[in-house]
Amino acid sequence: MTENAALMLRRIPQVDALLGTPEAQALGEKYSLALVARALREEIEEVRQGLIRGTGTLPQAEALLAACQARLEGMFETEKPVVINATGVLLHTNLGRAPMALRAAQAAYQAALNYSALEYDLKTASRGDRQAHVEALLRELLGAEGALVVNNNAAAVLLMLMACASGQEVVVSRGELVEIGGSFRVPDIMAQSGCTLREVGTTNKTKLSDYQLAVGEHTAALLKVHCSNYKIVGFTQAVPVAQLAEFAREKGLPLLYDLGSGAMLPLEPMGIMDEPGPAAALREGANLVCFSGDKLLGGPQAGIAVGDKALIDKMKRHPLMRALRPGKMSLAALEATLQLMRDPDMAKRELPLYAMLTQSVDDLYQSAQTLGHMLGDIQGVDTQVVKTQAQVGGGSTPGQMIPSMGLSLHPLKGSVEALGERLRVGHPPVIGRIQHDSLVVDMRSLLEGQLPLLAQALKDALVVEEENRA
Ligand SMILES: *Cc1c(COP(=O)(O)O)cnc(C)c1O
């Protein structure tokens, strides 16, 4: 350390002196003096380190106070930065999956701020059941005898296996031993639940006779898993649910079905094929069906199990139920989402996911055009309205593309990767898709009213690019 640096270290303003300033006192009223002191100390420590390294300069008191204020504001920023999803993937697990309906968000907000009769029977002044409302709705909507909600679908699968088959064998097709998002693997969940996995068939073909040969005195259940994030095509065969259910019934075994997404609205009119729904799975004879709350249902993170009352009761009584149960905000949001599902038209109107899915390509074309106009005659980039392929994502409808439109941005100088990064670290962050040497922002995954925000973010990123080069 130079002599000069040592001198400057001694001249850094003192925390106590700074705390006495009107600026610090005002911050103290807004937050607390203890937090202001802490932020100042952290700020001063950074200055010290900079001076010792020889890279920093000695700041004035005003600069330290301003930095302290920025630190506190950052700490108490209530909203996580809203991210604009321009990837064209509607259920992006890394971006928080389904955006919820306003009603569902409001229900969660009210639940957070108030007391509620969460587990309280108002009529009898006795203990109530926190799941009574969602359970009734699920039974009505899906024609199920029983229903249960836990923290997420991985938890639902785990609890289902533990309650129905712990210590015994569960028969699964080799074509269905899926991995979802890296940390959920059917064989691992099976091991954790204390069941023994009995694999049958091959990767591409499993026949009823394979199940017939595998079932024995140690078998406790048959498990079917929806291959929600990949597709085996070509020379393939799987046993349909109805046929497997009939065989399970003959053997007196339950058929458990991990459905994954759990759409409650008909998807074919939206161009999405082969995504089984929970009501159909139950009708076809599955005894327990479980799925996520935040995939095609469009609600909060949750795991939902529906099916035979006796099996649902076993899950409810399992000691781990308490560890896996959902919180009051999730339950409130889920209840509001399920209420919407009672009227498909309302659900389509109010659930952002379905609004996005049902937008016509013409409307998306218009949006892309409008976005282009909003950018005006911005320099340094070629823009072009392009056809794109959106997808549902989030472990649903693998390989199915939904026709969409986007705006392609081709930087004339500088790399497309640099532009992508500028957009990701902007305010708000924008996540697009790099295609060849252009960055494409897809219109289908945008939420209502986001175009002006997106236009501004694009302008900011492109202008900074220009300035950096100037
Ligand atoms: C998504 C998915 C899961 C995991 O669900 P989470 O709600 O993310 O826990 C499990 N099984 C299948 C088939 C899935 O698609």
The ligand as an SDF file (V2000), in Angstrom:
LIG
                    3D

 15 15  0  0  0  0  0  0  0  0999 V2000
  -43.4070  -31.5520  -14.2810 C   0  0  0  0  0  0  0  0  0  0  0  0
  -43.5300  -32.9720  -13.9280 C   0  0  0  0  0  0  0  0  0  0  0  0
  -43.2190  -33.4230  -12.6260 C   0  0  0  0  0  0  0  0  0  0  0  0
  -42.7200  -32.4910  -11.5610 C   0  0  0  0  0  0  0  0  0  0  0  0
  -43.6930  -31.5550  -11.2230 O   0  0  0  0  0  0  0  0  0  0  0  0
  -43.3210  -30.3140  -10.2750 P   0  0  0  0  0  0  0  0  0  0  0  0
  -44.6360  -29.6240  -10.0840 O   0  0  0  0  0  0  0  0  0  0  0  0
  -42.3310  -29.5110  -11.0280 O   0  0  0  0  0  0  0  0  0  0  0  0
  -42.7790  -30.8600   -9.0130 O   0  0  0  0  0  0  0  0  0  0  0  0
  -43.3690  -34.7530  -12.3650 C   0  0  0  0  0  0  0  0  0  0  0  0
  -43.7880  -35.6280  -13.3080 N   0  0  0  0  0  0  0  0  0  0  0  0
  -44.0920  -35.2310  -14.5630 C   0  0  0  0  0  0  0  0  0  0  0  0
  -44.5470  -36.2490  -15.5600 C   0  0  0  0  0  0  0  0  0  0  0  0
  -43.9760  -33.8920  -14.9140 C   0  0  0  0  0  0  0  0  0  0  0  0
  -44.2600  -33.4930  -16.1580 O   0  0  0  0  0  0  0  0  0  0  0  0
  1  2  1  0
  2  3  1  0
  2 14  2  0
  3  4  1  0
  3 10  2  0
  4  5  1  0
  5  6  1  0
  6  7  2  0
  6  8  1  0
  6  9  1  0
 10 11  1  0
 11 12  2  0
 12 13  1  0
 12 14  1  0
 14 15  1  0
M  END
$$$$
